[in-house]
Amino acid sequence: MTGRAITDTKTKSRTPLMRGIASSVALASALALSACGADSLPFMDKEIILPCPNYYILEDAANLTQFQEGPGRDIIDVLARARIGEMQLACLSDIDTETDSGQMIVDVSPIIAAEMGPANTSNTATFPYFVVVTDPDKNILYREPLTVRVSFEGNKTQIILIAPPTSIELPITPEIRNDYYRIYSGFELTKEQVEYNRKAIQDRLQ
């Protein structure tokens, strides 16, 4: 009975030590696996997804009023009016996880509210607009002139539409990310149309 008691006592006193050794061996093995095979673990290769760049609608070019030919500039002379009130962006990141470089594909679609004017007899209108990409210093990196055609069907005189997407490829590097780019949109305006918009803005602020 005495010998058995001594044996049990030794076993109990050595058990925490053996558990500690086993835990240390397991930890060392885990660290070795981490050091040797980390690059091959699936969660280490998670794709890089960047948010869309910031976008802006130019105030002077946000509105377009088209008049029929002639000197008249009253409400009865309006063919159509349009406003870019919002933009829809869809962005897809294609970036290499090793080099942290690649590209972002951005689909840009201005959202346009259009209204047919009293002088419009065709029930249609065509609005020229643009999409521009700049760097932080507002240097133009990309510019594309575009048009969208609107049909006022039935008795409709107002419509809201999403312009067809314009796809733009933006280079991405470790130094140049999504926030490096600025996206702008507005209507292509004549000098007279720009002055008309600026006067309308001034009248609204008075």
N, C-alpha and C positions, 0 to 999 in steps of 0.2 A: 504494500500500500504506500510505503514511504517513497520507494523508487518511482512509482507511477506518479506520485504527486510532484516530484522533482522534474520529471519529463514533461508533464503538462505545463509546469511553470516556465520552462525554457521555450516551449512551443509558443506560449502566449507572449513571452517577451520578444521573440524574434519575428512574430507575424507582422507588426507595423513596419519593420525594417524591410522585410521581403516585399511588402506591398509598395513601399517607396521605391525600391530598386526596379520592380516591374513597371511602375508608372514612369520612371526615368527612361527605361528602355523604350517604352511605347512613345514617349515624347520625342526621344532622339530619332526614332524611326519616322515619326511624322514630320519632323524638321528636315530630315534627309530627303523625304519624298517631296516636301515643299521646295527645297533647294534644287533638286534635280529635275523635277517634272512639272514645275509651275506653269511653264509656257504651254504645256499640252493640256492643261485643265480647261474644260469648256467655258467656265465662267470667267476665265481670264481673257477670253477673246470676244467679250461683249462688244457689239457694234457701237460706233460713235454716232450719236444722233444729235444734231444741232438745231436749235430753233430758227425760225425764219428771220431774215434781217428786218430791221425797222423800215417802215414805209411811210410816205408822206404824200398828201394831195396838195399841189400848189394852189394857194388861195386865188391868185390872179387868173389861173387857168382852170379853176374848178367848174366854171359855168360857161355855157355857150348859148348865145342867142343868134339865130339865123333869121335875117330879114329877106323879104322878096326884093328883087332888083328895083332900084329907084331911090329917091331921096327920103322917102317916108321912114320914120323910125318910131311910129306909134304902135300900140298894141295890135291894131288891125293889120299891121305890116309884118307881123311875126309869122315865119314859116314853122319854126320849131324852137324849143328851148330844151336844154339838157343840163344836168348837174351830176358830177362824179362825187358821190357822198361817202363812199367807202371803197375799200379794195379787199379782194380775197386772194390770199397767198397759200399755196400748197408747196411744201418743201421736202425734198428727198436728199438725204446725206449719203454719199458714197465715199467713205474715208478709210484708208488703210490703217489698221490698228498699230502696225509696226512703225510706219513713217509719220503717222498722224497727218497725212496729206491726202488730198483727193479733190472732190468737187461736190458742190451742192447744186441741185437742179431746182429752180424756183419757177412755178407757174403763177403768173400774175394776171388777175382778172379784175379790172375796175367794175364797180357796181354803179350803173347809170340810171338815173330817173329822167325820163323824157316826156315832153308834152307837145302835142301838136298845136300849132298856132292857127289863128283865123284865116291867114292867107294861104294855108296849105290846102291844095286841091288834089294832091296825089296820095294822101294818107300814108306817106313814107317820109323818112328823113335819114340822112347819112351824117354821122358825126366823126370827124377826124380827131384822134387822140394820140398820145405817145406814152411810152414807158422808158424810163431812164434809170441807169444805175451809176452811182458815183462812189468815190472813196470818201474818207472823213473830211478831206479838204474840198469836197464838191467838184473834183475833177471828173469829167464824164468818162466812164469806162464802157458804157453801152447805151445806145439810143436807137429806138425803133419807132417809126411813124406807123400808125395803124388806123383803121376805120371800122366802124360798126354801123350796120344798116338796121333801121327800125321800121316796122310796119304797124300802123294803128288799125287793127282789124275791127270790123263791126262798128259799133258806136264808141269805141274806146278812143279817148283823146290823151290818156296818160298811161305810161307803162314803166315798170322797173325791170331792168335786165342785167344779167351778168355777162360781160364781154367774154368772147372766147379766150382761153388762156394763152398767154405768151410765155414760152419756155426759155429760161435763161440759165446758162451754165456758169457758176461762179467758182473759181479756183479756191481751194482751201489748203492752207499750210499751217505749220505750228505757229507762225507769226500772224497769218491772215486768217481770221475766223469769220463767222457769220456777222458779228457786230462791226466788222470793217466796212461792210457795204450799206448803202442807203438806196432805197428804191422810191422813185417818184413817178407820179402820173398826173396828167391833166389834158385838156383839149388843145389841139393845134389851133391857134388863133391868129387872125390878122391883126395888124396894128390897131385898126378901128375897133375890133372886138375886145382887145386888151384894154383900150381906153374906156370902152363901154362898161367893162367889168369893174375897173378901178373906180369909176364914177359911182357905180351902184354900191360898191363897198363903202365909199365915203358918205354917200347919202344915208346908208344904213347906220353908220356910226354917229351921225349927227343927232 
